[in-house]
């Protein structure tokens, strides 16, 4: 299916101005098919400030941020680009998204990521509630980003179109997170810099499946295979050998410094779809684990075992920053560039498999 081209500019609200939201403001401002009409902020200190200043664009956009949720809903925008932190408030965030579509506003969001493919994660009655809300408001909802998102849904599925036989699809993130500014995620959820006996929520049984099960199951759906349930979770945590500085909190020697986890989808006991993350807080930690290509501090690696054997290393970095900066940009742009297709879609939860071709149309430098 070809990409969707709107017949007018779509009026868009950005919901939050944090690590992803400020890039979303810049991305909407740069997009010829979109018009920024509102910005929501949770911090009262940002209330009334111009969106261009909050996004550090060096100029004003004439759109003042607000903490007034109802005022933004009353604008009746075509869509909300939702980038608020969802990892530590999953169900509260889902309630927000439901309220948007019930009000007739289409939504693209960077989270909660379980909504990328929520079957077997959320109970059927909850999924029915989301579907009913979309139909009531005649609106669509799409959750995506870079990981979970493009790097482990569309990219690997496109690669499988070259396969004659598929034995295993493995999607990997291999990254140094020392420059990733998310103290809650890094410390509380992953446990970096915490004593090895500290048990973060992320490593409790079933949580990896809730967080990344959508990835494994969506690839399986794209390949038309039925996975054994439950998915298999494996976690290998390692202590830092030496002191390691990090923007989210320094990592002392002996505290947790690196982790490798896998979420394995099997068919009749044989691994067929595997998500693997190798996350370090210094590039030389645990050298026996796989590393990014030389000269890069992170990559997404897709391995397809079968006939033929294929591997793609997808790297990125910001023009003036590292891969964690560009990770925020790519997450924002994936849900921004998908907006015309999501607005045009039938009401409901729209997955990556449902979308037509999404490109960077209109974004080539002039």
N, C-alpha and C positions, 0 to 999 in steps of 0.2 A: 504494500500500500504506500502511495506517495505521501509526502509530508503535507500537513494542513497549513494553509495560508489564510489568516483572518482577513475579513473585508474591511476592518477598521481596527484602530488601536484598542487593545484590551486594557481596561482600567484595573490596576493591581494595587493591593495593600501588602506590605511586608510586615510580618508578625515577628518582631524582635530585631535587635541590632547588635547581637553578640558576634562570636567568631565567624559564623556563617552569614548572619543577617546583614552585616555591613557590606559584605561582598554581594549579597542579593540586591541591595539598593543600587550599588554600582552597576550590576549586570542589567537590571531593569532600565536604568537610565540610559544605558548604551544600546538597548534593543529597539529597533525601529517599529516593532509591532506592539510595544507595551508602553503604558503611561503610569507612572507612580502617582497614586492619589492619596495614600495614607501610610503611616508607619505606627505600629504599636510598640510600646516600651513598658517594661515592668518597673524600671528604676525611676522614681519620681524626679531625680536629678536630671534626667533626660527629657522630661515632659516639656514640650514647647520648643525644643531645640530643632534646628533645621536638619532634615535627613542627610543633606550633603555634608554637613559638618560631622554628624555622627558616623557617616561612612568614610570620613577622612578623605573626601574628594577635593578638598581645598577650595570649594565653592558651594554656594547655597543652591538648593533645588526648588525652593519655594513651597516645600511640604514640611509642615511641622509635625514632629512626633507627638504622640499622646498616650496617656495611660487609660484613656476612656474607651473601653471596648465597645460600648453601645454606639458611640459616635462613628466608629469605623464601620460597624455593621450597617449603620444607617446610610452610609455612602453608597451601598449596594454595588460594590465593585464586581467585576466579572470574576475575579479570582483573588485568593490570598496565597501568598508564598510564605509558608509557615516554617520558620527556622529556629523556633524556641527550643531550649534544652528539653529533651524528652527522656533521656536515659534514666534519670532518677525520679520521673513522675509519669510513667507510661500511661496509666489509665486516666489520670487527670488530663493528659495531653489528648488522648483519644476522645474524651468528652468535649474538649475544645473543638476538635476537627468535626465531630458530629454536629455541634451547634452551628458551625459555619455552613455545612452543606444543607442543614435544615433551613437555614436562612436564605438558601438559594445561591450560595457563593461557592464556586468551584475552588478546590484546594490542591496545591502541590506542596509537599512537605518533606523535610529531611528526616522525619521520625514521627512516631516510634517505628523503628525499622521492621518490627514484626508484621506491620501492615503491608509490607511488600508482597507477601504471600502468607496470609494468616491462617490458612486451613491447618488444622491439627494443633494450632497454638492457642487460638481463641475458640471458645465453645460456639457451636452452631447458632445458638440464640443471640450471641453477641454479634456475630457476623450478619445475621438477619437484621439486627437493629441498625447496623451501619448501612446496609442495603436499603432498608426502609427510609432512613433519613435522607439518603441521596435521592431516592425516588420522590419523596415528599417535597424536596427543594429543587428537583430537576437539575441536580448538580453532580459533579464527579469529583473523586478524590484519588490522588496518585502520590505514593510515597516512594522516594528514590534518593539517589545520591551517587557516591563513588564506591563505597564499601560499608555496609551492603548497598548495592546499586550496580552501576554500569560495569565496573570491573569484575563483578561476579554474577551478573545475570545476562545482559545483552552480549558482552564481549565473548564469554565462553560459548554461548549458544550459537553465535555467528560462526565461531571457529569450527564447531561441530558440523557445519554445513559442508566442510571439506573432507569429512571422514567417510571411510568405507566401512570401518568397524570401530566401535568404541568399547574399550575395556574399562576405562576410568576417566572421569573428568575431575581434575584437581584445581581448585581456585585458591590462590595464596596471596596474603599480604605479608611482605617482609619489610619491616620499617624500624628506624631509630626514632623513638618517641620523645627524645630528650628536649626537642624544641616544640612539642605539642602542648599548647597552653590550655589545659582542662584539668585543674587540680582535683575536682570531684572524680572525674573518670580515672585519672592516673593513680591517685592515692586511695580513694574509697572503694572504687569498683575493681581496678586491676590489682591494687596493693603494692604498687611500686614505691620503694622507700620505706615500706613497713616491715616489721619483723616477719621472718618466714613463717612463724606460727600464726600470724594474723590471717584470718579466713575471710577474704572479701566475698561479697554476695555473688559476684560473677562466677566463682568457681563452685558454687553450690550445685548439686545435681539438678539438671533440668534447665538451668538458667542459660547456658550456652545454646541450648535448643530453642529457647524462647527468643534469644537475641539474634541468632544466625540460622535458625531452622528454615526461615523463609528463603534464604539463599539456596540451601541444598534442595529443598522441596520444589522451588520454582525451576531449577535446572532439570530436576527429574521430570517435572510436568512437561517441559519443553522437549525432553527426550522420550516422552510417553512410556516411562517406567514407573512401577509402584515399589516404593522403598519399604524395607522391613521397619517396623516400629517397636520400640522407640529408636531414634537415632543414637549412635554411639558417641560419647563424649570422652576425649582424652586431654589431659592437662599435664604439662611438665614445667614447673616453676624453678628458676635458678637464682641463687643469691649473687649480688654484685661482688666482684673480687676486690675492687677499689672504689674509692669515693668518686661519684659521678654527678656533675652539676646538671640540673634540669630546671626548665622554666616553670614547671608545675610543682617543684619541691625537690630539693637535692636528694640523691640516693646514696646513703652511707654504705660502706663496705659491710657485707654480711646481711644487709636487708635485701628484699626482693628487687632484682635488677632486670630480669628477662623472663619471658614466658613463651612457650610454644603450645598452642592448643589446636585440636582437630575436632571437627564435627563430621561424622562419617555416616553417609547414607549407603546402606547395603541392600542388595537384592539376593535373597536366598543365602545370606551370610557372606557374600562377596562384596567388598567395597566398590561402589560404582560412581558415587558423587561425593567428593571430599572438600570441605572448606578447612583451610589451614592458615593460621596466623603465627608468625614469628615476630615477636615484639621485643625490642631491646631498648635500653636507655643509654647505650654507648655502642658504637659500631663494631667494636672488637669483642663484645661479650659472646660467649658460647660459640666459638668459631666453627664447631662441628655442625651447627645448624646451617641451613641454606642462607646465602647472603645476596644482596642486590647486585646488579651488574657493577663492574668497576667504575668508580666515579660518581655513583649515585648513593644517596642515603636511604632510599626506599624504593620499592617497586611492587606492582601487582604481577604475579606470575601465573599464567594459565598453562597447565600441562594436560594434554590429552593423550592417553596411552591407548594404543590400538593400531590401526592401519589407515593412514600413516601415523607415526609418532610426531606430535607437534608440541611446541612450546613458544609462548609469546611473553616477553617481559615488557610490561607497560610502565614507563617511568614518567614522572612529571616534576616540575619545580616552578616556583613563582619567578616572575621576571626579576624581582628584587628580593626574593626570599627563598625559603627552602620548600621541601615537599609537603610539609604540614600546612604552609600557607596555601599552596596550590591545591591541596586536598580540600580546603574550605571553599576555594573558588570553583573547583570542578563539581563539588556537591551542589553549590548554589546554582551553577549554570545548567546542570542536568535538569533540575526542576523548573528553572526559568525557561529554557528552550523548549521544554515539553508543554508549556502552558497552552499554546494554541490547540494542540492535539487533545489535551485534557478537557479544555473548555468545549471542544467540538464533540467529545465522546458521549456515548449514551450514559445516563445517570448510573452511578455505581462506583465500586472500587476498581480502579484501572491499574492493571499490572504492566510490567515492562513487556510482557508477551503480547498484551493487547494493543500497545501503541503502534501507530504507523511510524515511518521513518522520521526521526528527529535529528535536525542538523543545526549548524550555527548560521543559518541563513540570515543575511543582513548584517553580519558582524565583521566582515572583512574590512580591514583598515582602509580609510579613504585618504 
